[in-house]
Amino acid sequence: MTRPHVVKDQDIYRMWYSKKKGKNYSIVYAEALDGINWERLDSTMSLKTSLNGWDSEMIAYPFVFHHSVSRYMLYNGNSYGKTGFGIAVLDTEKF
């Protein structure tokens, strides 16, 4: 597991972090009401690796932030971001 990124939304803590899967990483998600007792909700994280390209083997090191009315996630691709990083718009209905 890598360094998690936690955001507090009113009465819930949300955490995105990288989990090793074979030799690569994927991004997973968890929630907690108190910031201590976390429930893993990996299946709710819909950002997956691409079929080909710079993030086809792994996605890792999420950083979540708000801008205007949207929530975004920066993340690294293959080889721990060797060729750069990506940005995804998170569904604020879900997160």
Secondary structure, 3 states (H helix, E strand, C coil): CCCCEEEEECCEEEEEEEEEECCEEEEEEEEECCCCCCEECHHHCCCCCCCCCCCCCCCEEEEEEEECCEEEEEEECHHHHCCCEEEEEECCCCC
